[in-house]
Amino acid sequence: MTAPDTSFESPFWADGALVAGVDEVGRGPLAGPVVAAAVILDPALIPLGLNDSKKLTLKRREALEPIIRAQAQVGLGVASVEEIDEINILQATYLAMRRAVAALPTAPAHLLIDGNRLPSDLPCPATAVVKGDGKSVSISAASIVAKIWRDDLMRDLAQQYPHYGWETNAGYGSKRHMDGLRDFGVTPHHRRSFAPIHNILYQDANVRS
């Protein structure tokens, strides 16, 4: 398994500039918010074992996340289900990213953002890094923080809405989730603009009419 390195950060660190990695989690699920994290690593304190959060075991992510929070500057941004439905998932993702950067304790000089496109209205210059969570240590750290936070939230929501399996599927359209939608309907935490949810609501409306 190839690991991310510091090649994207090094030119900025050489100039004494702060660089933040930015990543999101939760673009694809049918329920829950989209969450972004921004992380400014200390070049002298880079946690060992950083990688794309999806490539790490839950145990490894949970071990790394408090280390990242202790040794780095972290900002978190959330865009709600209502915002996702109002402005679409891409724009909501960008909104969460901007909020994560704004939540950093110190303003960075440059951003490294996972993906092939950049949000508008960023507070500083930025570079898009395709599959950056597996290439840049800062982005991989952000991916871990965002995933831990969102997974914890979905587990909490699963306590209130136990029929959808959010504690294991994080809101993605697994069989258990789809069965729950069929048997128990749509909750306030479902994304009404996403086709499976929209179709259920449309069918319900037709039945009632």
C-alpha positions, -999 to +999 in steps of 0.1 A: +000+000+000+016+033-011+015+060+015+010+098+011+041+119+014+051+156+019+059+165-017+029+188-020+036+205+013+074+208+011+076+239-012+054+259+012+071+246+043+105+256+028+092+292+027+079+289+062+043+291+049+013+273+065-004+249+042-038+231+049-050+199+035-088+198+029-110+168+023-147+159+026-167+128+035-203+120+028-210+131-008-227+098-017-249+088+012-287+091+011-288+105+047-268+129+069-247+160+062-216+164+041-186+170+063-152+186+055-120+190+075-090+212+070-057+203+087-025+222+091+003+198+100+034+207+119+063+196+096+082+185+127+052+164+141+037+144+112+017+115+126+030+081+114+007+060+093-014+087+076-033+075+046-066+078+028-092+072+055-109+046+033-077+025+032-074+024+070-091+001+094-116+017+119-091+009+147-063+027+129-085+057+121-096+060+157-060+058+169-048+085+145-076+110+149-067+122+184-030+123+175-039+146+145-060+168+167-032+170+193-004+177+169-020+197+141-044+226+136-079+213+127-110+230+113-143+212+107-171+223+084-206+208+079-233+214+053-267+202+064-292+179+046-313+211+040-284+229+024-276+198+003-312+198-010-312+235-016-279+241-034-270+205-046-244+182-032-214+196-051-221+232-039-228+219-003-195+201-004-177+233-013-196+251+014-184+226+040-149+230+027-150+268+031-164+264+066-136+240+075-110+264+063-127+293+082-127+272+114-089+268+114-073+285+144-047+301+120-052+312+084-031+291+060-012+306+031-022+278+007-048+250+005-044+215-009-078+202-018-088+167-026-104+164-061-101+178-095-120+211-090-117+240-065-145+257-046-150+294-054-145+321-028-116+305-010-096+328+013-062+319-002-046+302-032-053+265-036-043+234-055-066+206-065-050+172-060-067+143-076-069+114-052-051+137-028-061+117+003-037+090-009-009+114-020-007+143+005-002+138+042-022+169+050-052+158+029-050+123+043-051+138+078-082+158+069-099+127+054-094+109+087-108+137+109-138+142+086-146+105+085-144+099+122-166+129+129-192+120+104-193+083+113-197+092+150-226+115+140-243+088+120-239+063+149-256+089+172-285+094+147-289+056+145-298+056+181-328+079+173-336+061+140-326+025+145-342+010+114-317+021+087-283+007+098-266+041+099-242+028+126-227+005+099-235+020+065-230+057+075-261+067+055-251+049+022-278+030+003-271-005+017-297-032+016-306-026+053-310+011+046-332+005+016-353-020+035-357+005+063-369+032+038-394+008+024-407-003+058-404+029+079-403+057+054-382+089+051-367+107+081-358+144+085-321+133+079-327+119+044-316+139+014-348+146-005-330+158-037-313+123-041-331+101-065-340+071-042-355+094-016-372+117-041-387+087-058-401+073-025-416+107-016-431+111-052-446+076-050-461+084-016-476+116-029-491+098-058-506+071-035-521+098-013-535+117-042 
